[in-house]
Amino acid sequence: MNIKTIGSTLISNNKIVASIWFGLVILALLNAYNSHSFNNFIIFRQSFFHLQNETNLYLEYVTQYWDHYYYSPSFAALVMPFTLLPIGVSMFAWGIFDAGVLYYAIRQLPINNKKQNFILLFSANEMMNASSNLQSNGIMAATIILSFVYLIKQKEARSSLMILLGFFVKLYSITGLAFFFFSQQKKRFILSFLIWLAVLVLLPLIFTSPGFLVQSYKDWIAALSLKSNFDVTVSMYHNMVDITLQGMIKRIFNLPMLNKWFVILPALVLFGAQYLFYKHFNNPIYRLYILCSVLLFIIVFNTGSESPTYIIGVPAICLWYVVQEKTKWINALFVVAIFFSSFSYSDIFTPWVRTHIMMPYALKALGCFIIWVVIAVQIYTRQFLKINLEKELL
């Protein structure tokens, strides 16, 4: 059996793909459990008890965990189900849930089953990386993808809920509003958004008092402000944060004080210009390009991006690739993008290469940036009109 036949078998078999996806996640979770490397989950879990006991969510609790809680009071309420089981069991439940919702989201994309399997297979390594840190990046990717999927299915209430669920975990999920222009029922979307906003803001009242909740939101805003300044400072000295375009520029050209807005503002203009083709808002390929562009923008230009955050960007690279008409140029771009975005920090390189070349210069961001630029060019040149929809989607 040759490589092509093996690849075809993998892409066609949902059970094998699911086994690889969740198998790698479980391996990562076992390693995290054995090495007691699940501090992030302890932070999530303890946040509920702090909410319930009305102790400041954003203080430093050195006897419980290291680092700080930076998520919303609503998130502290949402993690309540994961406090009902022993820490070891709930840790595994959280990791599988984080990977499971992203698996579900990719399965909902409006492309055929083989293309979904391709995305899952080529994102599995990055999902394993994200799972080993027991953060919430799979959930973040899923909420953005599902906000898109539900909106194009004219399920505005579900779409707005996904955006807000993500927002109350990490703020950048609000980028799901970029899909608003694809809504066929914009008034319903806005109304649903406001209703869900009120529900999620007030959700912690099930477990705490109004006065403490108001103070917690004030503390959250203050904590986020401090974290933003902290991230900028730490990125000058720490290779594992600010893995972005601006981080790459800072390190390659030795510009530690580079203002992030010199990079982000031009990027926002280039991103906004992608909406000039409003006559094609109903084109399925154009919509998928925008989805990919949003997911990649979050990674490439967000100073909070770390290696585990790339589970948001890698599925976007894969989605972009599966809807392309395959040429040597497209194949080469995909290989380069996946190489940098998913494997540049992996064990396929020697420790010296990783620690002296890939990490110090934030080269993990390079692949996502290249594809983001390619997508922008493809939209500006209306390349999406040339793609055979039946062939590439069905």
N, C-alpha and C positions, 0 to 999 in steps of 0.2 A: 504494500500500500504506500503510494507516494505522498508527499507533503500536501499536494493539491487535494487529493482525495480525503486525507485526514481533516484538512481545513473545511472542506465541504460538509463532511460528516458533523463536525463540531457546530458549524453555523446552522445546520438544519435540525439539531437536536436540543430542544428546550431543556430537557432534564439534565443533560450534560452541562449545558451553560449554567443552569441554576446551581448545579453541584459545584462547579468551579468557583462561581461568584461567592456563594455562602461558605464553601469549604475554605477558601482563602481568608474570609472574614473570621471564621471560627479559629483558624490557626493563629491569626493575629491576636484575637481575644485571649486565647490560651497563653500565648507568650506574655501578654500584658498582665494577666492574672498571676502567672508564675513569678514574674519579676516585680509584682505589685506596682505596675505602672498605669494606674487608672485614677490618678489625681483629679483629672478633669471631671470624671463621673462623680467622684466624691463631692466636688464643688457643686455639681448640679443637684445631687441628692440632698446635701446639707442645706441648700438654699430653701427647700420646702420647710424644713424644720425651723429655720430662722424666720421664715414668713409666719409660720404657725405660732411660734413663740414670741413674735414681734421683737426680734433682735435685728439690728441693722444688717441688711443683706450684703452690704458693700464694705464692711470692715475686714480687717485681716484676722483670720482665725488660725493661728499657727499650730494649735494643738489638733486641728481637724484636717487641714490641708495647707499646701503652699500656693501662692498666687491669690488672686482676688476673683470674686464673682462679678461679671460685667453684663449679665443678661437682665432682662426686664423682670419686674415682680410677677407679671403674668406667666413667664416661663417657669418661675419657681412653683407656681400653682400647677402648671401643666405636667411637671415631672412627678407629681404626687403618686401615680400608679407604680413608679419604680422605687418607691420607698416602702412598699408593702412586703417586699421579699428580702431575704438576707443579702448583704452587700455583694457577695460573689455571684449569686444567681441573678440579681438585678443588673449587675454589670454586664453579664452576657446578654440579658434581655435588651438592654439599651443598645449594645453594639449591633445585635441582629436587627433590631427595629430601625436603627439608623441606616443600615445597608438595605433593609427590606423595603422601606418607603421609596428609596431611590430606584431599586429594582422595579417596583410597581410603576413608578413614574415613567421610566424608560419604556416599559411595556405599553404605556398609554400613548406613546408618540404615534402620529399618523403616518407611519411607515410600515413596511411589511415585516413579518416575523424574523426573517433572516437578517435584515438590517438591524433590528433590535438586538438580536443575538450577537451581531458583530460589535455593536456598541458596548454591550455587557462584557464580552470577552476582553476587549482592548481597554476597558476601564477597570477590570478586576484587580489589576496590580495596584492601581491608585486607590481603589476602595479598601484594599488590604492595608495600605499605608495609612489611610484616614482612620480605619477601625483600630489600629494599634494605638492611636492617641485618644480614643474614646471621647471625641468632641461631638459636634452636631452638624458636620459639613455635608454628610449624606442627606440629612433632613433639609438643609438649606438648598442644595441642588434640586431636591425633589419638589419643594414648595414652589420654586421658580418655574420648573418644567410643568408642573401640574396647573399652575396659574395660567400658563400659555395654553395647555391642552384643553382645560375646561372653558376657556374664553372662546376658542375657535369652535367648540361644541355648543356655544351659546348657553353655557351654564355659568352665568355671571356671578351668582351667589357663591358657588364653590370656588370660582377663580379668585374673587376678592378675599375669601377666607384663607386661601393658600398664601396670598401675598401677606396678609396680616399675621398669620401664624409664623411665617418666616421672619417678618419684621420684629416681632416680639422675642425672637431668638437672637438674630443679628440684624442690625438696621438695614444692611444693604439688600435684603430681600425686597425692599420697597421698589427696586428696579423692575419688579414684575409689572408695575404700572406702565412700563414701556409698551406693553401689549394692549393697553386700553384702546388704542386706535383700531384694533381688529374687532372690537365689540360691535355687534349688531344692535345691541340694546344698551346704550351708554347710560341712560337714566337709571335703568335697573341696576347696572353695575355700581354707579355712584351711591344709590340708596343702600344696596347690599353692603358696600364698603363701609358706610357710616354706621350701619347696624352692627356689623361684626366688630368694628372698631370699639364701639361702646361695650359690647359683650366682653371682649378680651381685656379691655382696660379695667373693667369692674370684676372680672373673674376671680381675682384673689380675695374678694370680699367673702367668698365661701369659707375661707380659712383665717381671715384676719379682720381687723377693724378699719373703718373708713379713715380715721386719723393716721394710722400707721401706713396705710396704702398711699395716701397723699404724700407723706414724708418719704416713702420708698421711691416714688417716681422722681421726687426732687433729688434724692441721693443717687438714683440711676443716672440722671442727666449729668450730675457732678462727676460721677465715676467715669462716664464715657469721655468727658472732657479731659480728665487727668490721664486716661488711657491713651487718648490720641496724642497728647504731648509726650507721654512716656514712649510710645511706639516710635515716634520720630527720633527721639534721643537714642533709644536702644538700637535702632536700625543702623546707626553709625558704627556700632561695635559688635553687633551680633549677626552672624550669617544666616540664622534661621527665621528671621522676621523681615518684613518688607521685601518679599521675593516677588518683585514687580518690575515693570519697565523702569520706573524712576529709581528703584533700588539697584537695578542693573547698571544704569547710567552713573549713579553715585559711585559705585564700586569700581567700575571699569575706568572711569575718568577721574577718580579721586576727588569727587565733589560732595563731601559729606553734608554740606549745608544747602544743597540744592532744594529749592522750594518745590514741593510736589505739584503746585498749581501750574508751574511752567510746563508740566507734562499733561496734567489732567485737563486743563482748559482746552488746549487744541484737540485732545481726544474727544471731549464732549461735543465740540463743533463738528468733528468728523462723524461722530455717532449720530448726532442730530440730523446731519445732512442725509443720512440713510432713509429718513422719512419723507424726503421730497418726492418720492415716487408713490404718492398716495393713490394714484390710479390703479396700482397693482397690489393694494392691500389684501385682495382676495386670492392672490397667487400663492399656492401652497409652498413653493420653494422659497419665495421671497419671505414668507412668514417664518419658515424654518431658519433662514439666514439671520433674521432679526433675533430669534431665540438664541442661536449660537453666538451672535454678536453680544447680546446682553450677558450671557454666562461668561464669556471670555473677558468682557470689560471688567466685570467684578474682580476677576483674578489679576488681570494685567495692571490695573490702575488703583487697586485698593491697598493702601499702605499696611493694612493689617494682614495681608496674605502671607500664609506660612505654607510649608510643604503639604500638610494634610488638607489645606484648603483647595488643592488642585483637583480634588474629586469633583469640584464644580466645573472646572474648565476642560478636563480630559474628555468627558462624554460629549461636550460641544465640538471638540475636534473630530471625534468619531462620527457624530451626526453630520457635520459638514461633509466629511469624506463620503459617507454612504449615499448621499444624494448627488454626488458629482458623476459626470461621465468620465470614466477612468482613462487617463492618459499617463504617459511616463512622468510628465510634469506634476500632475495631481498626486500620483503615487509617491513621488519623491518628496513633495511637500508634506504629505501625511507621515511618512517615515521620519523625517527630520523633526516634525512637530511632536510626535509621540516620543521620540528618542529623548528630547530635552524635557518635555513636560511630565513624563511619567517614569523615565528610567535614568535620568541624569544623576539622581541621588541614590540609586540602587546599587546592589552588590555586583552588577555587571562591570563596574569600574573598580579599580583598586582604591583602597582608602586614601592613598596619596592624591589621586586624580579628583576624588570627591571633595576632599578637604582643602586642596590647594587650587583647584580650578573651578569646578562646578558650583560649590557652595559660596566661596568668597565673592564670586561675581554674579550671583543670583541668576545663573544661566537656565534654571528651571523655567523662568518666565519667557524665555526666548521663543519656544514653540507656540505657546498660546498667543503671543504678540504677532508672530508671523501670520498665523491663520486669521486673527482678527483683522489685520491689514488686508489680507487676501479677500476676505468676505466683504469688506468695505469697497474694495475695487470692483468686485463682482457685482455688487449692488449698484454702484455708480455707473457701471457700463451695461447694466440691465442684462447681465449674463443669465440670470435666472429664467428669462424668457426663452432661452435656447434649450433648456433641459426638458427632456421627454418625461412628463409627469407620470405617465402610466408605467414607464420602464423603471424610473428611479424611486417611486413611492409604493407602488402596488406589488 
